[in-house]
Amino acid sequence: MEDFGGQSATELDSHANMAVAGANVSIISKSGLIATVTPFSPDLPAMDGVEIGDVAMVWDDPRTGTPYILVMRNALLIPTMDHNLIPPFLIREAGLFLDETPKYHASLPTVSNHSIMDPDTGMHIHLDLNGIFSYFPTRKLTLDEMESWDQYPVVFLTPDADRWDPNSANYSEQERSMLDADGYIIDRMPCRRMILDNDEGDISALYVEPPTRDQFDAVICAVIAEDSLQGSCDVGDPPLYDEDDVCLNPDLFSRRILERAEQSVISTVVGTSTVNQDGCEMFVERIFMEGDPHVMIGAATAGKSRGVTPEHLSKVWKISHEDAARTIDSTTQYIHRDPGTHLSRNYGTDDRAIRYKHLKDTFFTDTMYATKKAKSTRGNTCAQVFVSDKMFCKVYPMATQSDYLSALKRFAKDVGVPEALVCDSHPSQKAREVKKYLTSIGTALKILEAETQHANRAELLVGMFKESTRKDMSESNSPIVLWDYCMERRAPCYDLQLYLKEAISA
């Protein structure tokens, strides 16, 4: 290993799925979790009982002399190593720009080649080569830097989250969704904007009655008639029936019936039964945007952390083994801080993971738009819709779509933190600030692949909200500029406290 003059080399390692902290770092806290680290070959022995924690180190800008405090969360603590390892995937997941191409390998070299950049602090690390390994020199924090943490720019090299799951299938699913069957990037076709009609004659009311056999037969006839006019719902599906009205595809027919049933459930919730897209003066359709690809890497794996065992807890608390096992099963610890370290009191108390209610649900989100003519009295031109897989919905009017992050924070405060949030690939919904916030609260962001907007449950609810808003405003003879008040009135579909109780206990 090359001598770095009292500093350590922090190397990029694409064969690791967790950051590794060596001896020349300052430990912020230890999570209390341990892992089993396996090497690159199964013939070599594995390392058991490796602690996981948060560490900090300093990179001194050689041009300006500014020290940058670099934080690695959920890193493997191996003090016998004289260097640090960090996967490039984690750097990009933290929202930093990374170019691994050496400048002399680039056909048209630029200043951004072979470097790490942070747009918030202006940090620009030019990577060097130790043999063929890309690295940059780092060191421990000094006493003054420990005492005056907030006076220096702080950059997170890894996602600022309490947990890191390198084996999550979410990343591979999003990567595969970026390509079509021929291996090309899927392009999103722009959709025309839809305007909400204020014509009372186009509004259909909802009648909730017990289903009868005649009504069920009417739904079947409607499905067949709709298929006759529009064709199959998916490209490549065979026809629903032949010329003699004989059903040829039972699976497709069943799916169409289930779609109709789902629309009826949502209609009952929001108070509408049809979606009118012609001649509307209020809302417009969303335009689907192009997504960004994700880079996937291989890694040496860290085994499942052991945590606290019932045997250990039974011994410490002097309780029975059954009580200890039951306590561990019903207890969750989202944030752990080690009070014995020098940096714990200077480290941010990011308590988002515990200040919000945690919901064991998947939520979908979508944006509905209003035209300039329908700009509300509060200056709102669009609204963000959040709907769960259990048909709970929440609406937040916004002045512009750039207010999406504010609406997301209000949703987390009012309703809670879901396990996953599903959205389309609009830039405002996958922005760096949004990903950073979702990571801090423990929510997985899932971006739908191109041309699959109907997989977003909120997409259907948007149409229902527009229809119910038209109906309510027409019946009350309300001005069109009050659409946001009407939509907020429609959103509380059922008791929120009852929903939270069911979702948390699920």
C-alpha positions in Angstrom: 0.0 0.0 0.0 1.3 3.4 -0.9 2.2 5.8 1.8 -0.2 8.7 2.0 1.6 10.9 4.6 -0.4 10.0 7.7 -3.7 9.7 5.7 -5.6 6.7 4.6 -6.9 5.9 1.1 -10.7 5.8 0.6 -11.0 3.5 -2.4 -13.9 2.9 -4.7 -14.9 -0.8 -4.5 -17.5 -2.1 -6.9 -17.2 -5.6 -5.4 -18.7 -4.5 -2.0 -22.3 -3.9 -1.1 -21.5 -2.0 2.1 -19.1 0.7 3.0 -16.0 -0.5 5.0 -14.3 1.8 7.6 -10.7 1.2 8.5 -8.6 2.5 11.3 -8.1 6.1 10.3 -11.7 7.3 10.8 -13.6 8.9 13.6 -16.5 6.7 14.9 -19.7 8.6 15.4 -21.8 5.8 16.8 -22.3 2.0 16.7 -25.6 0.6 15.8 -25.3 -2.5 18.0 -25.7 -4.7 14.9 -23.1 -7.1 13.7 -22.6 -8.8 10.3 -20.8 -11.8 8.8 -18.6 -10.6 6.0 -17.9 -13.1 3.2 -14.8 -12.6 1.0 -14.7 -12.9 -2.8 -14.1 -16.7 -2.7 -16.1 -19.2 -0.6 -12.9 -21.1 0.0 -11.6 -18.3 2.2 -12.8 -17.9 5.8 -15.5 -15.4 6.6 -15.3 -12.7 9.3 -17.9 -13.1 12.0 -19.2 -10.5 14.4 -18.2 -7.4 12.4 -19.8 -4.3 14.0 -21.9 -1.8 11.9 -21.8 1.9 12.7 -21.5 5.4 11.4 -18.1 7.1 10.9 -16.7 10.4 9.8 -13.5 11.4 8.1 -12.1 14.6 6.5 -11.0 15.3 3.0 -8.9 18.5 2.6 -9.4 20.3 -0.6 -5.9 20.9 -2.0 -6.9 23.9 -3.9 -8.8 25.9 -1.3 -7.6 24.2 1.9 -11.3 23.7 3.0 -11.8 20.6 5.1 -14.9 18.6 4.2 -16.4 16.2 6.8 -17.4 13.1 5.0 -19.9 10.8 6.7 -20.4 7.1 5.9 -23.5 5.5 7.6 -24.1 1.8 8.1 -20.4 1.0 7.5 -18.6 -2.2 8.5 -16.1 -1.3 11.2 -12.8 -3.2 10.6 -10.1 -1.3 12.5 -7.4 -3.7 11.2 -7.6 -2.2 7.7 -5.4 0.7 6.8 -7.8 2.0 4.1 -11.5 2.5 3.6 -13.8 1.0 0.9 -17.0 2.5 -0.5 -19.2 1.1 -3.3 -19.8 3.6 -6.2 -23.5 2.6 -6.1 -23.8 4.0 -2.5 -22.2 7.3 -3.6 -24.7 7.7 -6.4 -27.6 6.6 -4.1 -26.6 9.4 -1.7 -27.2 11.9 -4.6 -23.6 12.7 -5.4 -22.2 12.9 -8.9 -19.5 10.2 -9.6 -17.5 9.6 -12.8 -15.2 6.6 -12.5 -13.6 7.0 -15.9 -9.9 8.1 -15.6 -9.2 11.2 -17.5 -6.6 9.6 -19.7 -9.2 6.9 -20.7 -11.8 9.5 -21.8 -11.9 10.3 -25.5 -12.8 13.9 -24.7 -11.5 14.4 -21.1 -13.2 17.0 -19.0 -12.8 18.3 -15.5 -15.7 16.1 -14.3 -14.0 12.8 -15.4 -12.7 10.7 -12.5 -14.2 12.8 -9.8 -16.9 13.1 -7.1 -19.0 16.3 -6.9 -21.6 17.5 -4.4 -23.8 20.3 -5.9 -24.9 21.5 -2.5 -21.5 22.2 -0.8 -19.5 22.7 -4.0 -17.2 19.8 -3.1 -15.2 18.5 -6.1 -12.9 15.5 -5.4 -10.5 14.7 -8.2 -9.8 10.9 -7.8 -6.3 9.5 -8.1 -5.1 6.0 -8.9 -3.3 3.7 -6.6 -2.2 1.1 -9.1 -5.6 0.7 -10.9 -7.8 1.5 -7.9 -9.5 4.9 -7.8 -9.1 6.6 -4.4 -8.9 9.9 -2.6 -7.0 10.6 0.7 -8.9 11.1 4.0 -7.9 11.5 7.6 -9.4 11.5 11.1 -11.2 14.5 12.6 -9.1 16.8 14.8 -10.3 17.9 18.2 -11.3 21.3 16.9 -13.3 19.7 14.1 -15.0 17.4 16.6 -15.9 20.4 18.8 -17.0 22.7 15.9 -18.8 20.2 13.7 -21.3 22.7 12.4 -18.7 25.1 11.1 -17.5 22.8 8.4 -19.4 21.5 5.3 -20.7 18.0 5.9 -21.2 15.6 3.0 -22.9 12.1 3.2 -21.0 9.6 1.1 -23.7 7.0 1.7 -27.5 7.5 2.1 -28.5 9.2 5.3 -30.7 6.3 6.5 -30.8 4.3 9.7 -30.7 1.1 7.8 -29.2 -0.1 4.5 -30.5 -3.2 2.8 -28.1 -4.1 -0.1 -30.1 -7.2 -1.0 -33.3 -5.3 -1.8 -34.9 -6.2 -5.1 -36.2 -2.7 -5.7 -32.9 -1.6 -7.4 -32.9 -4.5 -9.9 -36.6 -4.1 -10.7 -36.1 -0.4 -11.5 -33.1 -1.2 -13.6 -34.9 -3.8 -15.7 -37.8 -1.5 -16.2 -35.7 1.0 -18.1 -35.2 -1.3 -21.1 -37.7 -2.8 -23.6 -37.5 -6.4 -25.0 -34.9 -5.3 -27.6 -32.6 -3.7 -25.1 -33.4 -0.1 -25.9 -34.3 2.7 -23.4 -38.1 3.0 -23.2 -39.3 6.4 -24.3 -42.3 8.0 -22.8 -44.8 9.4 -25.2 -46.3 12.8 -24.2 -50.0 12.6 -23.2 -52.4 15.3 -24.1 -53.7 17.4 -21.2 -57.2 16.8 -20.1 -59.5 19.6 -19.2 -62.3 19.3 -16.6 -65.8 20.2 -18.0 -68.1 22.3 -15.9 -71.1 21.3 -17.9 -73.8 20.0 -15.7 -75.1 17.7 -18.4 -71.9 15.8 -18.5 -71.9 14.9 -14.8 -73.1 11.5 -13.8 -74.3 11.0 -10.2 -73.5 7.9 -8.1 -76.2 5.6 -6.9 -75.1 3.1 -4.3 -77.5 0.2 -4.2 -77.3 -3.4 -3.3 -76.1 -5.4 -6.3 -78.7 -7.4 -8.1 -78.5 -10.1 -10.8 -79.7 -7.7 -13.4 -77.1 -5.1 -12.5 -74.3 -7.8 -12.7 -75.5 -8.8 -16.1 -75.5 -5.2 -17.2 -71.9 -4.9 -16.1 -70.9 -8.0 -18.2 -72.7 -6.5 -21.2 -71.0 -3.2 -20.7 -67.6 -4.9 -20.6 -68.3 -6.8 -23.8 -69.6 -3.7 -25.5 -66.6 -1.6 -24.4 -64.2 -4.3 -25.7 -66.1 -4.3 -29.0 -65.6 -0.5 -29.4 -62.1 -0.2 -27.9 -60.5 -3.6 -28.4 -58.4 -5.4 -25.8 -57.1 -3.3 -22.9 -53.5 -4.3 -23.4 -51.5 -4.3 -26.6 -51.0 -7.8 -27.9 -54.0 -9.3 -26.0 -56.3 -11.5 -28.0 -59.9 -10.3 -28.5 -62.3 -10.8 -25.7 -64.8 -12.7 -27.8 -65.3 -13.7 -31.4 -67.9 -12.7 -34.0 -70.5 -15.0 -32.5 -70.1 -13.4 -29.0 -68.4 -16.5 -27.6 -65.8 -15.8 -25.0 -62.3 -17.0 -26.2 -60.1 -15.7 -23.4 -61.5 -16.3 -19.8 -58.4 -14.8 -18.2 -58.8 -11.5 -20.0 -62.5 -11.4 -19.4 -61.9 -12.0 -15.7 -59.3 -9.2 -15.6 -61.7 -6.8 -17.2 -64.4 -7.7 -14.7 -62.0 -7.1 -11.8 -61.0 -3.8 -13.2 -64.6 -2.7 -13.3 -65.1 -3.9 -9.7 -62.1 -1.9 -8.6 -63.4 1.2 -10.3 -66.7 0.7 -8.6 -65.0 0.5 -5.2 -63.1 3.8 -5.8 -66.2 5.4 -7.2 -68.0 4.6 -3.9 -65.2 6.1 -1.9 -64.9 9.4 -3.7 -68.5 9.8 -4.8 -68.4 9.3 -8.6 -68.9 6.6 -11.2 -67.6 7.9 -14.5 -64.7 10.0 -15.7 -65.4 12.6 -18.3 -62.4 13.9 -20.2 -64.0 16.1 -22.9 -64.6 19.8 -22.7 -63.3 20.4 -19.1 -62.0 23.8 -18.1 -60.2 22.9 -14.9 -57.9 19.9 -14.9 -55.3 18.7 -17.3 -53.5 15.5 -17.8 -50.0 14.9 -16.6 -47.2 14.5 -19.2 -45.0 11.5 -18.6 -41.3 12.3 -18.5 -38.3 10.3 -19.3 -36.5 8.4 -16.5 -32.9 8.1 -15.5 -31.1 4.7 -15.6 -29.8 3.1 -12.4 -26.3 1.5 -12.3 -26.2 -2.0 -10.8 -23.0 -3.5 -9.4 -21.8 -6.8 -7.9 -20.5 -7.1 -4.4 -19.1 -9.2 -1.7 -21.9 -9.7 0.7 -22.4 -9.0 4.4 -24.6 -11.6 6.1 -27.8 -10.9 8.0 -27.1 -8.9 11.2 -27.7 -10.9 14.4 -28.9 -8.1 16.7 -30.1 -8.8 20.2 -30.9 -12.5 20.9 -33.6 -13.8 23.3 -30.9 -15.6 25.2 -28.9 -12.4 25.8 -32.0 -10.3 26.7 -33.3 -13.1 29.0 -29.9 -13.0 30.9 -29.7 -9.2 31.1 -33.3 -8.5 32.1 -33.7 -11.7 34.2 -36.9 -12.8 32.4 -38.0 -16.0 30.8 -36.8 -17.0 27.4 -40.4 -16.8 26.1 -40.9 -13.3 27.4 -37.6 -12.1 25.9 -38.5 -13.6 22.5 -42.0 -12.0 22.6 -40.4 -8.6 23.5 -38.0 -8.7 20.6 -40.7 -9.7 18.1 -42.9 -6.7 19.1 -40.1 -4.1 19.5 -38.5 -2.0 16.7 -35.6 0.4 17.1 -35.3 2.8 14.3 -32.4 5.0 15.5 -29.5 4.1 17.7 -26.9 6.5 19.1 -23.8 5.5 21.0 -23.3 8.1 23.9 -19.8 6.9 24.5 -18.4 8.5 21.3 -17.0 12.0 21.0 -19.0 12.9 17.9 -22.5 11.8 19.1 -23.4 15.1 20.5 -22.3 16.9 17.3 -24.1 14.5 15.0 -27.5 15.5 13.7 -30.4 14.1 15.6 -32.2 13.0 12.4 -35.4 11.7 14.1 -37.6 11.5 11.1 -37.6 7.8 11.3 -39.3 7.9 14.8 -41.2 11.2 14.7 -43.7 9.9 12.1 -46.2 7.0 12.3 -44.9 4.0 10.3 -47.6 2.4 8.0 -47.2 -1.1 6.7 -48.7 -0.1 3.4 -47.7 0.8 -0.1 -48.9 4.3 -1.3 -49.3 5.5 -4.8 -49.0 9.2 -5.8 -49.9 11.2 -8.9 -50.3 14.8 -9.9 -53.5 16.3 -11.3 -53.3 19.7 -13.1 -55.5 22.7 -13.5 -55.5 25.1 -16.4 -54.7 28.8 -16.1 -58.4 29.6 -16.3 -59.0 27.5 -13.2 -56.3 28.9 -11.0 -57.8 28.9 -7.5 -58.2 31.8 -5.1 -55.2 30.4 -3.2 -53.0 30.3 -6.2 -53.2 26.5 -6.7 -52.8 25.1 -10.2 -52.4 21.4 -9.4 -52.8 18.9 -6.6 -50.9 15.8 -5.4 -52.9 12.7 -4.7 -51.7 10.0 -2.3 -53.7 6.7 -2.3 -52.9 3.5 -0.5 -53.5 -0.1 -1.5 -56.4 -0.1 1.0 -58.1 2.8 -0.8 -57.2 5.5 1.7 -56.6 8.8 -0.1 -55.2 12.2 0.7 -55.0 15.3 -1.5 -52.7 18.3 -1.2 -53.3 21.3 -3.5 -50.1 22.9 -4.8 -49.2 26.2 -6.6 -46.7 24.4 -8.9 -45.4 20.9 -9.2 -42.1 22.0 -7.7 -44.0 22.1 -4.4 -44.2 18.3 -4.5 -41.6 17.9 -1.7 -43.6 20.1 0.6 -46.7 18.1 -0.1 -44.8 14.9 0.6 -43.6 16.2 4.0 -47.2 17.3 4.9 -48.4 13.8 4.0 -45.8 12.2 6.2 -46.7 14.4 9.1 -50.5 14.1 8.7 -50.8 10.5 7.7 -47.5 8.7 8.3 -44.6 7.0 6.6 -45.4 4.1 4.2 -43.1 1.2 3.5 -43.0 2.1 -0.2 -44.1 5.0 -2.4 -44.9 4.3 -6.1 -44.8 7.1 -8.6 -44.1 7.8 -12.3 -40.8 9.2 -13.6 -41.6 12.9 -13.5 -38.4 14.9 -12.5 -40.1 16.5 -9.5 -41.0 13.1 -8.0 -37.5 11.6 -8.3 -35.5 14.7 -7.5 -32.4 14.4 -5.3 -34.1 16.2 -2.4 -37.1 13.8 -2.6 -34.9 10.7 -2.6 -32.9 12.1 0.3 -36.0 12.8 2.3 -37.6 9.4 1.6 -34.3 7.7 2.6 -34.3 9.6 5.9 -37.8 8.5 6.8 -37.3 4.9 5.7 -39.6 4.8 2.7 -38.5 2.9 -0.5 -39.1 4.9 -3.7 -40.4 2.8 -6.6 -40.5 4.4 -10.0 -42.9 2.9 -12.6 -41.5 1.9 -16.0 -42.5 3.7 -19.1 -46.0 3.4 -20.5 -47.3 1.6 -17.4 -49.1 4.6 -15.8 -52.2 2.5 -15.3 -50.3 0.4 -12.8 -50.4 3.5 -10.6 -53.5 3.2 -8.5 -53.5 7.0 -8.0 -53.9 7.4 -11.8 -57.4 6.0 -11.6 -58.2 8.0 -8.5 -57.2 11.3 -10.3 -60.0 10.7 -12.8 -62.5 9.9 -10.1 -61.6 13.1 -8.2 -62.0 15.2 -11.3 -65.5 13.8 -11.9 -66.6 14.1 -8.4 -65.3 17.7 -8.2 -67.2 18.6 -11.4 -70.4 17.1 -10.0 -70.1 18.8 -6.6 -69.4 22.2 -8.0 -72.1 21.9 -10.5 -74.7 20.9 -7.9 -73.7 23.7 -5.6 -73.3 26.3 -8.4 -69.8 27.0 -7.0 -67.2 29.1 -8.9 -64.6 27.1 -10.7 -61.7 28.9 -8.8 -62.8 27.0 -5.6 -62.0 23.6 -7.0 -59.2 23.0 -4.5 -61.6 23.5 -1.5 -64.0 21.0 -3.1 -61.2 18.5 -3.7 -60.0 18.7 -0.1 -63.6 18.1 1.1 -63.8 14.9 -1.0 -60.5 13.5 0.2 -61.4 12.3 3.8 -63.1 9.2 2.6 -63.3 7.5 5.9 -62.1 7.9 9.4 -58.3 8.5 9.5 -57.8 7.3 13.0 -59.5 4.0 12.3 -57.3 3.6 9.1 -54.1 4.3 11.1 -55.0 1.8 13.7 -55.7 -0.9 11.1 -52.6 -0.1 9.0 -50.2 0.0 12.0 -51.5 -3.3 13.5 -51.6 -5.1 10.1 
